[in-house]
Amino acid sequence: MSTPSATITMQQRQLGNELRKLRDAAGLTQEEAADHLGRAHNKISRVENGKVSISTLELETLLTLYRASEKDKVWCRELAKGARRRRGRPRDETSLYRGPKWFRAFRDFEQSATEIMVTGSEVLPGYLQTEAYTRGIFAGRGGDPNAKEVEQHIRIRQERQALLTRENPPEFSFVLSESALRRQIGGTDVMAAQLTHLAELALLPNISIQVIPFNAQSYADVGCDFVIFRFDQDTSTDIVYIEIYGDALYLDKPPETVHRYIDLLHRLYGIAQGPVESRSFILELARQFAGSTARKD
C-alpha cells in the first residue's frame, strides 16, 4: 500500500517525473492509469507530484502498462527503492546524491521547479550562454568546436534554455561574479555578443541577474557555485545542486544543510549590485569588448 509522505523526497519527485513522462509517451491519461490500478482518479496525480509513495506492485503494474524500456524500469526501481529507504533515515544524516544519472535528475528538477536560483563565479551558467560562447568553451579545452559531440551538447542546451521563455516559466535569479563576465571565452567579438545577450535576458520579467563586482567588500564565499531548485514556494523541499568535476552532488536533507546554501545565496544577493545597476554594468563591459574588436579590425 502506498503511504503519504511527510515531506517530498528528491527520489519521490524524480520517480513522479519519470512516471509522468512514461505515461505521456504511452498516450494514457491519469484517469486511465488509475483505473488500471483500481485506484481513485487522483492517485496518479499525487504519485506524479511526489505527494505519495507507490508500492512495488503498483510500480511494476504501471511500468508494464506504460511499456517502459528495461533501462527506464531499472531507473524507476532505483528511485522507488531510494525513496522508501530515505523515509527511515536519521534526521541528521546529510544526503549527497551522485552518479552518472546526475544530468537526467537535473533536467527533471528544472522542468518541475517554480524557481531556479543560480550562482556563477568563473563561467556563465549554461542557461545564459550563446551558441558561440559554448563553442568557445569546447575550443578552450582543446577540442573541435564543431564536433558531433559539441553539436549534440548545444542542441540539448538550447532545449533547456527554452525554459527561460516557455509559457508559465520558472522564476530565475542569477548571481554572477565579475570574473564570469570578464573571462574571455571565444574572443572579444563572442564576448561582446554574449554580454549583449545577457542584458537582453535581464529584461525578461521572470529573470533577475545581479553582478558581484571586484570591488565588493565581503567575506562571502563568492567562488562556491551551486543551483537551488524550489517547488511551489515550499522551501522545505528545496534541492541544492553542486557540480563537481565529471559528476554532481544533490542535497535535500537535513534542512540545516540546505538552509546554509540558502543563507549563502542571500548573502551573495546582499553584496551584489541590484538588477538595474547590474544590467548597466553588463552593457558597459559589452561595449568594452566591442571596442576591442573594432580596434583589432
Secondary structure, 3 states (H helix, E strand, C coil): CCCECCCCCHHHHHHHHHHHHHHHHHCCCHHHHHHHHCCCCHHHHHHHCCCECCCHHHHHHHHHHCCCCHHHHHHHHHHHHHHHHHCCCCCCCCCCECCCCHHHHHHHHHHHCCEEEEEECCCCCHHHCCHHHHHHHHHHCCCCCCCHHHHHHHHHHHHHHHHHCCCCCCEEEEEEEHHHHHCCCCCHHHHHHHHHHHHHHCCCCCEEEEEECCCCCCCCCCCCCCEEEEECCEEEEEEEEEEECCEEEEECCCHHHHHHHHHHHHHHHHHCCCHHHHHHHHHHHHHHHHHHHHHHC
